[in-house]
Structures are given as structure tokens and as C-alpha cells.
Amino acid sequence: MAMIHVNRGATSLGAFSEEEVREGLRTGRFVATDIGWREGMANWQPLSQFTEFGAGAPGAPPAQISAAATSEAAAPRSGLPWEHRQERGFFNAFVETLVMVLTKPGEAFAVMKREGGLGEPLIYALIGGCLGGIVSLLFSMGLQSVGFFADRHDMFGAMAGMGAGSAAFIVLIPLFVVIGLFIGSAIVHLCLMIVGGANQSFETTFRVLAFSQGSAGPLQMIPICGGLISGVWALVCSCIGLARAHDTDTGRAVLAVFLPLIVCCGGMLLVGLMLGGLGAWSASHH
């Protein structure tokens, strides 16, 4: 029988047999919101979703069902490491959360708290977004100032002008992060409502996007293609995160994330066809 690996947040509790996990749920060693995985499973999932340990498990004793149900009702999601930074330390909590979201998004958003305010995820998104954006901008400035100017005096003049503009842009990066996060979360949550996948509040959507973008932001520091990698990975984490946090299927989450792009592209195509048809009609009448 395959062993079940059990985690609580980012901490591994070890690998256990089915009987050990069942006994752990009964005695309180494990809670229903601990996440588990065994060979053959696509993603980590809470122990409460394992048919062997739920109320519908065949032959499950009443005491076990009662304990598991009580634990599930009493114990909220354990939260990402960032939500426990007072105990873990600011830097360690940020790095642990970043690694967990980027490498195990299914596990990360299965334990992320759905509520708790917008402040903590917003600070996390600001740190990750500003870090990646500023370093990426400085790297771009370095590339533009090396080998792109034939005359030395022109090079120094261009660098001075570029430096002034970049300094102003760096100051505005936090504002861009905040505005983009709030607007993006509102649009995605609206799309999630349209496709029938919004089983939680706007706050849950905001927290998913904040932790996704804050974790993917530092990837912008990768030379040349960092921006593309960061954007793609933020989309992947957002889709997985919305599915886990809203308890909806991944297809609805993906559709909600890409629906604005589909609508925009469809609108542009429609406008293009209308303009083309109008041009053809005008040409035929002259």
C-alpha cells in the first residue's frame, strides 16, 4: 500500500500508512486541513478530501467520522509561511512562501487562508513586484548603456537622461503594483462569477493573485527573458490558486483568468472586421 505524505503548511510531517493517518485524525495528531499526497495523485489535497478518511468512507467508525468532522470545522487553513512571519522571521517567511508558491502551487493555495485582510498579501506582492521590477529595470539600463552608442559623449548624455527617467519610473513601480493588483483582482473575480466558479469572496481572489504575482515578480530578475517567465508563471499559479482557494475546477479558473484576454482579442477582431467591411463598402461606392 502506498504511503501517504502529510504536510502542515510548508512543514513535512512525514510519510504514514493509511491506518496511521486514520488513527492520527482520531487522536488529534493530524487535522482535516493537513494536506496529503501519495503516488498516483496529481496534486496535494486536504486529508478531509481523502475518501478513506471522510464521512463517506466505507466502514469508517463513528468516532473517526466525528473527530475528523470536528477537526475540519474547528481548524481553519494553516496559512502560508508569510502569514506566520512573526514566528518564522521576515526574510525566511518571504523566501519559504515564494518557493512554496512557485514549486508547489497546489499545496500552497490549499493551505492559504481565504480571509485575514488585504494588508499582508498586499505587502508581499509589493515586495516581490518591486524587487523584480527594479532589478529588471536596472539590468535593462545596463544593457542599453553598453555598446549601443557610437560616440562616448553621446553615451554619457543618453545615460544621464535615461537615469532620470528610470529613477522616476522606479518611484512609481509600487503604485503600478497596487493599482494593477486591485484592478486585476476585481476583473478576475467578476469573470470567476460569470463562469460560476466564485465560491468565496473577492478577498480570496485578491489574496491568490497577490501571492501569485508577489512570488513570480522576482523571476523578472532573470536576464533577457525574465519578464516573460514571470508573467507566464504568475498566470499558472493564479489558475491553480483560484481553483484551490475557491474550491472550483481548474477549467473554470483558467477560463476566468483568460476571459478578459479573450474578450479583448475578440473585440479587437470584431472592430477590425467592421472597419475592413466599411472600407470595402466605401471603395465599392467610389
C-alpha positions as CSV (number, residue, x, y, z in Angstrom):
1,M,0.0,0.0,0.0
2,A,1.4,3.4,-1.0
3,M,2.5,5.6,1.9
4,I,0.7,9.0,2.4
5,H,3.0,12.0,2.7
6,V,1.5,14.6,5.1
7,N,2.4,18.3,5.3
8,R,1.1,21.0,7.6
9,G,1.7,24.3,5.7
10,A,5.3,24.2,4.4
11,T,6.3,21.6,7.1
12,S,6.6,18.0,6.3
13,L,5.2,15.7,9.0
14,G,6.4,12.5,7.3
15,A,5.0,9.5,5.4
16,F,2.4,7.3,7.0
17,S,0.3,4.3,6.3
18,E,-3.5,4.7,5.8
19,E,-4.1,3.2,9.3
20,E,-1.6,5.7,10.9
21,V,-3.3,8.7,9.3
22,R,-6.7,7.4,10.3
23,E,-5.5,7.0,13.9
24,G,-3.8,10.4,13.8
25,L,-7.1,12.0,12.8
26,R,-8.9,10.2,15.6
27,T,-6.4,11.2,18.3
28,G,-5.8,14.8,17.0
29,R,-2.2,14.2,15.8
30,F,-3.5,15.2,12.3
31,V,-6.2,17.6,11.4
32,A,-8.5,17.5,8.4
33,T,-6.8,20.6,6.9
34,D,-3.4,18.9,6.8
35,I,-2.6,18.1,3.2
36,G,-1.6,14.7,1.9
37,W,-0.2,13.1,-1.3
38,R,0.7,9.6,-2.4
39,E,1.9,8.0,-5.5
40,G,-0.6,8.3,-8.4
41,M,-2.2,11.6,-7.2
42,A,-1.9,14.7,-9.4
43,N,-1.9,17.2,-6.6
44,W,-1.7,17.5,-2.8
45,Q,-5.1,17.8,-1.2
46,P,-6.5,18.2,2.4
47,L,-6.9,14.9,4.3
48,S,-10.6,15.8,4.6
49,Q,-10.9,15.1,0.8
50,F,-9.5,11.6,1.0
51,T,-12.4,9.2,0.7
52,E,-10.7,6.9,3.1
53,F,-10.9,9.4,5.9
54,G,-14.1,11.3,5.1
55,A,-17.6,10.6,6.4
56,G,-18.4,8.6,3.2
57,A,-15.5,6.2,3.6
58,P,-16.9,2.6,3.7
59,G,-16.6,1.1,7.2
60,A,-15.4,4.3,8.8
61,P,-16.2,4.1,12.6
62,P,-18.5,6.8,14.0
63,A,-15.8,8.0,16.4
64,Q,-13.4,8.6,13.5
65,I,-16.0,10.5,11.5
66,S,-16.9,12.7,14.4
67,A,-13.3,13.5,15.1
68,A,-12.5,14.3,11.5
69,A,-15.6,16.4,11.1
70,T,-14.9,18.3,14.3
71,S,-11.3,18.9,13.4
72,E,-12.3,20.2,9.9
73,A,-14.9,22.6,11.4
74,A,-12.6,23.8,14.2
75,A,-9.3,24.0,12.4
76,P,-9.0,26.7,9.7
77,R,-6.4,26.6,6.9
78,S,-3.0,26.7,8.5
79,G,-1.8,29.6,6.2
80,L,1.3,30.2,4.1
81,P,4.6,30.8,5.9
82,W,4.3,34.6,5.2
83,E,1.2,34.6,7.4
84,H,3.4,33.3,10.2
85,R,6.3,35.6,9.7
86,Q,6.3,36.7,13.3
87,E,7.4,33.2,14.3
88,R,9.5,32.4,11.2
89,G,11.2,35.7,10.7
90,F,10.5,38.2,7.9
91,F,13.1,37.0,5.4
92,N,12.6,33.3,6.0
93,A,8.9,33.6,5.7
94,F,9.1,35.5,2.4
95,V,11.6,33.0,0.9
96,E,9.6,30.0,2.1
97,T,6.4,31.4,0.7
98,L,8.0,32.2,-2.6
99,V,9.5,28.8,-3.1
100,M,6.3,27.1,-2.0
101,V,4.1,29.0,-4.4
102,L,6.4,28.7,-7.3
103,T,7.2,25.0,-6.9
104,K,4.1,23.6,-5.2
105,P,1.2,26.0,-6.0
106,G,-1.4,23.3,-5.4
107,E,-0.2,22.7,-2.0
108,A,0.4,26.4,-1.2
109,F,-3.1,27.5,-2.1
110,A,-4.7,24.5,-0.4
111,V,-3.4,25.9,3.0
112,M,-3.6,29.7,2.2
113,K,-6.1,31.4,4.5
114,R,-9.0,32.6,2.5
115,E,-9.6,35.6,4.8
116,G,-7.5,37.7,7.1
117,G,-7.4,41.1,5.5
118,L,-5.8,42.5,2.3
119,G,-2.8,44.1,4.1
120,E,-0.5,41.0,4.4
121,P,-0.8,39.8,0.8
122,L,-0.5,43.3,-0.5
123,I,2.8,43.8,1.4
124,Y,4.0,40.5,0.0
125,A,3.0,41.5,-3.6
126,L,4.7,44.9,-3.2
127,I,8.0,43.3,-2.0
128,G,8.1,40.7,-4.8
129,G,6.8,43.0,-7.6
130,C,9.1,45.9,-6.7
131,L,12.2,43.7,-6.2
132,G,11.7,42.1,-9.6
133,G,10.7,45.3,-11.4
134,I,13.5,47.4,-10.1
135,V,16.3,44.9,-10.7
136,S,14.9,44.2,-14.1
137,L,14.9,47.9,-14.9
138,L,18.4,48.4,-13.7
139,F,19.6,45.4,-15.8
140,S,17.9,46.9,-18.9
141,M,19.6,50.2,-18.3
142,G,22.9,48.4,-18.1
143,L,22.3,46.7,-21.4
144,Q,21.2,49.9,-23.1
145,S,24.3,51.8,-21.9
146,V,26.8,49.3,-23.2
147,G,27.7,49.1,-26.9
148,F,24.6,51.0,-28.2
149,F,26.2,54.4,-28.6
150,A,28.9,55.2,-31.1
151,D,30.1,58.4,-29.5
152,R,31.3,58.5,-25.9
153,H,29.9,61.9,-25.2
154,D,26.5,60.8,-26.6
155,M,26.6,57.7,-24.4
156,F,27.0,59.7,-21.2
157,G,24.3,62.1,-22.3
158,A,21.9,59.3,-23.0
159,M,22.7,57.6,-19.8
160,A,22.0,60.8,-17.8
161,G,18.6,61.2,-19.5
162,M,17.8,57.5,-19.1
163,G,18.8,57.6,-15.5
164,A,16.4,60.5,-14.7
165,G,13.5,58.8,-16.4
166,S,14.3,55.4,-14.8
167,A,14.5,57.0,-11.3
168,A,11.0,58.4,-11.8
169,F,9.7,55.1,-13.0
170,I,11.3,53.2,-10.0
171,V,9.4,55.5,-7.7
172,L,6.1,54.7,-9.5
173,I,6.6,50.9,-9.5
174,P,4.9,50.4,-6.1
175,L,1.9,52.4,-7.3
176,F,1.7,50.3,-10.5
177,V,1.8,47.1,-8.5
178,V,-1.0,48.2,-6.1
179,I,-3.3,49.6,-8.9
180,G,-2.7,46.6,-11.1
181,L,-3.4,44.1,-8.3
182,F,-6.7,45.7,-7.3
183,I,-8.0,46.2,-10.8
184,G,-6.8,42.7,-11.9
185,S,-8.3,41.0,-8.9
186,A,-11.7,42.8,-9.5
187,I,-11.7,41.8,-13.2
188,V,-10.7,38.2,-12.4
189,H,-13.3,37.9,-9.6
190,L,-16.0,39.2,-11.9
191,C,-15.0,36.7,-14.6
192,L,-15.0,34.0,-11.9
193,M,-18.5,34.9,-11.0
194,I,-19.6,34.8,-14.7
195,V,-18.2,31.3,-15.2
196,G,-19.8,30.1,-11.9
197,G,-16.5,29.5,-10.0
198,A,-16.6,32.2,-7.4
199,N,-17.4,30.2,-4.3
200,Q,-15.6,32.6,-2.0
201,S,-15.3,36.4,-1.6
202,F,-13.3,39.0,-3.5
203,E,-10.8,38.9,-0.7
204,T,-9.9,35.3,-1.5
205,T,-9.3,36.2,-5.2
206,F,-7.2,39.1,-4.1
207,R,-5.0,37.0,-1.8
208,V,-4.5,34.4,-4.6
209,L,-3.4,37.0,-7.1
210,A,-1.2,38.8,-4.6
211,F,0.7,35.7,-3.6
212,S,1.0,34.6,-7.2
213,Q,2.3,37.9,-8.5
214,G,4.4,38.5,-5.5
215,S,6.1,35.1,-5.9
216,A,6.5,35.4,-9.7
217,G,7.8,39.0,-9.5
218,P,11.4,38.2,-8.6
219,L,11.6,36.0,-11.7
220,Q,11.9,39.2,-13.7
221,M,15.5,39.4,-12.5
222,I,16.3,36.5,-14.9
223,P,18.3,38.2,-17.8
224,I,16.6,38.8,-21.1
225,C,13.5,36.6,-20.7
226,G,12.7,37.2,-17.1
227,G,9.6,39.3,-17.8
228,L,8.1,36.6,-20.0
229,I,8.9,33.8,-17.5
230,S,7.5,35.8,-14.6
231,G,4.2,36.6,-16.5
232,V,3.6,33.0,-17.6
233,W,4.3,31.6,-14.1
234,A,2.1,34.1,-12.5
235,L,-0.8,33.0,-14.7
236,V,-0.1,29.3,-13.9
237,C,0.0,30.0,-10.2
238,S,-3.1,32.1,-10.4
239,C,-5.1,29.5,-12.2
240,I,-4.1,26.7,-9.7
241,G,-4.6,29.1,-6.8
242,L,-8.1,30.1,-7.8
243,A,-9.1,26.5,-8.2
244,R,-7.8,25.5,-4.8
245,A,-9.0,28.6,-2.9
246,H,-12.5,28.8,-4.4
247,D,-13.0,25.0,-4.4
248,T,-13.8,25.0,-8.1
249,D,-12.5,23.0,-11.0
250,T,-9.3,24.1,-12.8
251,G,-11.2,24.7,-16.1
252,R,-13.3,27.4,-14.6
253,A,-10.3,29.1,-13.0
254,V,-8.4,29.1,-16.3
255,L,-11.4,30.5,-18.1
256,A,-11.8,33.2,-15.6
257,V,-8.1,34.3,-15.9
258,F,-8.1,34.3,-19.7
259,L,-11.6,35.6,-20.2
260,P,-10.6,39.3,-20.2
261,L,-7.9,38.5,-22.9
262,I,-10.4,36.5,-24.9
263,V,-12.9,39.4,-24.8
264,C,-10.3,42.0,-25.7
265,C,-9.0,40.0,-28.6
266,G,-12.5,39.2,-29.8
267,G,-13.4,42.9,-29.5
268,M,-10.4,44.0,-31.5
269,L,-11.1,41.3,-34.2
270,L,-14.7,42.5,-34.4
271,V,-13.7,46.1,-34.7
272,G,-11.1,45.2,-37.4
273,L,-13.7,43.3,-39.4
274,M,-16.1,46.1,-39.1
275,L,-13.5,48.7,-40.3
276,G,-12.4,46.4,-43.1
277,G,-16.0,45.9,-44.2
278,L,-16.7,49.6,-44.0
279,G,-13.5,50.3,-46.1
280,A,-14.6,47.7,-48.7
281,W,-18.1,49.2,-48.8
282,S,-16.7,52.8,-49.3
283,A,-14.3,51.6,-52.0
284,S,-17.2,49.9,-53.9
285,H,-19.2,53.1,-54.0
286,H,-16.4,55.3,-55.4
